[in-house]
Amino acid sequence: MQLTLNAKPSADGARRISYRPITTERNLIYLDWVAHNREAVSKATNGRVGYIHIPDMGAAGIREFIKFYYPQIRKEALIVDVRGNGGGNVSQMLIERLRRELLGTDFDRVSEVTGTYPNSVFYGPKVCLLNETSASDGDIFPYMFVSPVSAR
């Protein structure tokens, strides 16, 4: 669909834009909420702490994890938010990534970049936020997040 815009009620100087109507603003409200949370964490910690919200343990959840975990892997700490998580079946993959242990590091004489082995390991403290609105695999994730392997 197209819309004609102008600062005055005239066709002179008007411009046309294309748009696609949506049936609900739910996704926009969700994205705004996540962006606000990420910004609040960054501002409160001077950018030192990362924030990820995982909306479910399905396709959307794994996409959000991949999109925001790896770019924040060198932050000093990480907040993993699963409030309102609708469940699914990918919590095992996420837990495996979050539980990876740092086995070694490498340093370069001419660069300040530090490498890790394995190369995708977060080695700072992590916390998990949860609430009563998570379900199924969204309930299992926080339990496995805080449960040490030896306790099971």
VMD Tcl script that draws the C-alpha trace (Angstrom):
set ca {
  {0.00 0.00 0.00}
  {1.10 3.59 -0.49}
  {0.53 6.78 1.42}
  {1.04 10.37 0.21}
  {2.66 12.73 2.71}
  {3.06 16.49 2.65}
  {3.44 19.31 5.17}
  {0.70 21.28 3.39}
  {-2.62 20.28 1.80}
  {-1.22 20.25 -1.73}
  {0.20 17.74 -4.19}
  {3.19 20.02 -4.78}
  {6.21 18.67 -2.91}
  {4.34 15.59 -1.66}
  {6.11 12.27 -1.35}
  {4.79 8.75 -1.48}
  {5.83 6.03 0.91}
  {5.09 2.32 0.83}
  {3.87 0.52 3.91}
  {2.48 -2.83 4.93}
  {-0.34 -2.74 7.48}
  {-0.03 -5.03 10.48}
  {-2.84 -6.66 12.39}
  {-1.25 -6.30 15.82}
  {1.39 -4.18 17.53}
  {2.41 -7.04 19.83}
  {5.82 -7.61 18.18}
  {6.57 -3.87 18.17}
  {5.69 -3.60 21.86}
  {7.89 -6.62 22.61}
  {10.85 -5.22 20.65}
  {10.49 -1.87 22.43}
  {10.42 -3.61 25.84}
  {13.57 -5.62 25.05}
  {15.40 -2.57 23.65}
  {14.46 -0.60 26.78}
  {15.76 -3.39 29.05}
  {19.01 -3.71 27.09}
  {19.52 0.05 27.19}
  {18.76 0.24 30.93}
  {21.30 -2.52 31.68}
  {23.92 -0.89 29.48}
  {23.36 2.55 31.01}
  {23.39 1.23 34.60}
  {26.66 -0.68 34.04}
  {28.45 1.67 31.64}
  {28.12 -0.97 28.92}
  {29.91 -3.65 30.94}
  {26.94 -6.06 31.32}
  {25.06 -7.75 28.49}
  {21.34 -8.48 28.32}
  {19.44 -11.12 26.34}
  {15.71 -11.86 26.43}
  {14.69 -15.30 25.21}
  {10.96 -15.19 24.38}
  {10.56 -18.94 23.92}
  {12.57 -22.12 23.54}
  {11.74 -22.45 19.84}
  {12.82 -20.74 16.63}
  {12.34 -17.18 17.93}
  {14.25 -17.94 21.12}
  {17.25 -19.51 19.39}
  {17.35 -16.57 16.94}
  {17.36 -14.04 19.79}
  {20.05 -16.01 21.59}
  {22.31 -16.18 18.53}
  {21.65 -12.56 17.62}
  {22.57 -11.17 21.05}
  {24.74 -13.74 22.86}
  {27.72 -13.81 20.54}
  {28.05 -10.01 20.13}
  {28.06 -9.70 23.95}
  {30.35 -12.64 24.67}
  {33.18 -10.42 25.96}
  {31.03 -8.38 28.34}
  {31.97 -8.63 32.03}
  {28.62 -10.19 33.01}
  {25.41 -11.34 31.34}
  {21.72 -11.16 32.21}
  {19.64 -13.90 30.56}
  {15.95 -12.97 30.80}
  {13.40 -15.75 30.27}
  {10.38 -14.00 31.78}
  {7.29 -14.91 29.80}
  {9.13 -17.67 27.95}
  {6.59 -19.76 26.08}
  {8.57 -23.01 26.07}
  {9.71 -25.17 23.19}
  {12.64 -27.55 22.88}
  {15.97 -25.68 22.55}
  {16.89 -25.11 26.20}
  {19.48 -27.90 26.01}
  {21.36 -26.07 23.26}
  {21.29 -22.78 25.16}
  {22.39 -24.38 28.44}
  {25.23 -26.16 26.64}
  {26.47 -22.83 25.24}
  {26.13 -21.00 28.55}
  {27.88 -23.78 30.52}
  {30.94 -24.03 28.32}
  {34.09 -23.80 30.39}
  {37.04 -21.63 29.55}
  {39.89 -24.08 28.94}
  {42.52 -21.66 27.70}
  {43.30 -18.19 26.42}
  {45.62 -16.79 23.82}
  {47.24 -13.41 23.64}
  {48.90 -11.64 20.76}
  {51.98 -9.45 21.12}
  {50.67 -6.85 18.68}
  {46.94 -6.84 19.54}
  {44.81 -6.30 22.63}
  {42.30 -8.94 21.50}
  {42.22 -11.97 23.77}
  {41.13 -15.28 22.30}
  {39.54 -18.13 24.19}
  {39.48 -21.88 23.83}
  {36.83 -22.86 23.00}
  {36.40 -19.66 21.00}
  {32.73 -19.11 21.92}
  {32.78 -19.16 25.70}
  {31.38 -16.56 28.09}
  {33.59 -16.52 31.17}
  {31.95 -13.84 33.31}
  {29.16 -14.16 35.86}
  {25.65 -14.85 34.55}
  {22.21 -14.43 36.07}
  {18.83 -15.66 34.88}
  {15.61 -13.67 35.35}
  {12.38 -15.66 35.47}
  {8.78 -15.25 36.50}
  {5.60 -17.25 36.83}
  {4.58 -16.78 33.17}
  {7.18 -19.14 31.69}
  {6.09 -22.59 30.60}
  {7.43 -26.03 29.70}
  {11.02 -25.79 28.43}
  {10.98 -22.17 29.64}
  {10.65 -23.60 33.18}
  {13.39 -26.18 32.70}
  {15.91 -23.60 31.48}
  {16.20 -21.57 34.74}
  {16.45 -24.78 36.78}
  {19.28 -26.10 34.63}
  {20.86 -22.63 34.49}
  {21.50 -22.62 38.25}
  {21.79 -26.34 38.98}
  {25.37 -27.60 39.13}
  {25.96 -30.86 37.30}
  {27.01 -32.62 40.51}
  {23.69 -31.73 42.22}
  {21.62 -33.77 39.75}
}
mol new
graphics top color blue
foreach p $ca { graphics top sphere $p radius 0.5 }
foreach p [lrange $ca 0 end-1] q [lrange $ca 1 end] { graphics top cylinder $p $q radius 0.2 }
display resetview
